[in-house]
Amino acid sequence: MNKASDKLFGFLKLAVVLLIIFLAVFFISKLIKKPVKASIPPRSVETALAEKKDVIVFIESFGNLDSPNNVDIKSQVEGQMMKAHFNEGDLVKAGDMLFTIDPSQYKAQLERADAALIQDLAELKLNKDTVERNRKLLEKELISQQDFDKLQTNVTSSEAAVKTDNANIDLAKINLNYCYITSPINGLTGKRQVDPGNILTANDGPTLVNVKTIDPLYVDFTIPERDFGSVRKAFSEGKLKVVLTLEKGSGASQDGTEKNGDSYEGELCFLDNAVNNTTGTVLLRAIVPNHDMKLWSGQFVTVRLHLAIKKNAVVVPYEAVQIGQQGNYIFVVSPDKKADLRNVTVGSKEDDHIIIEDGVKAGETVVTVGQMGLKPGTPVAEAK
């Protein structure tokens, strides 16, 4: 009994020790806190909604305004300039007097040609009368045929002299008319290059003044060769609108009112017949009304050539589109406020927005600022 009691007592003692150890381990494990995984704070970003709207498809370029008619006025006769009939910078109409050259010598030439005509007409009449009187003598064989032929030759010679006199009269009238120089076009005069009193030479002398058409104006610009096919197709289907924008501070009306960044509409009127092999571009020309004279020949302008209207296009701010190794992409904010990377196909640009052909739907929220270092699945929050 004593041995059995000792064994039982020893077993119970061991069990109590094991129970104490188990309870100690259990309570110690409860007291020791497990490390908590740190949560990632949301990234601060700026966002915008993808919108659906009708968008104008256009090509943007740069161009220069030019005058359809650019005329250098020169003297076509020799003589002294007597008077200038305009002020520099005046608007003139076709036919308005610009200069007067001393006409005295050309009036004298005209009078001399008139006098020669009178003389030759009298001689022609005399020669014709002589022929008629001698015609009867020829019939009676009182004069030879040779003498009669000579009289007829005199008539022909007089007729030629009369024609020469008429030509000299016409030439004298032309030269006299050249003494009164008029504007051949409606336009704006430039700086007068020669003052009254100077002796002018005919045709190869200096330019007296330049006159430019101011309304309408041309705008010449170029487009890349890759866009020429679409422009040519659209141009064959109808009129194409062109919108010009002046550089800030470069527009001024006739009364001096300053215009910054104003836009003006015109119409495409010409496609060049060849591609420039050096630049790979094609020259285009549009015509722009300029009734209020706010545009000026030679000005530098931004040109937008409208090709079509894309209906219900999805657009996002231009800064939302990023470029990576696999092309264009956008970060979209998911409903649980996490970044979702989308590969996208982009279309044409419209001001500060761009068309998204595929990858984003209208109404989705896209990240516009804060993409640097952003990864898919990263929590995001709108910047305050």
Protein Blocks (a to p, Z undefined) as FASTA:
>chain_A
ZZmmmmmmmmmmmmmmmmmmmmmmmmmmmmpccddddddddddddddddddddddddddd
ddddddfbdcddddfbdcddfbdcbdehiacdehiafbdcdfklmmmmmmmmmmmmmmmm
mmmmmmmmmmmmmmmmmmnopacfklmmmmmmmmmmmmmmmmmmmmmmmmmmmmmmmmmc
cdfbdcdddddfbdghiacdehjaccfbdcddfbdcdddddddfklmmmmmmmmmnoccd
ddddddehiaccfkopacehiacddddfbdcfbdcfklopacdddddddfkopacehiac
dddddfbdcehiacddfklpccdfkocadddddfkopacdddddddddehjbccdfbhpa
ghiacdfbhpgopaehiacdddZZ
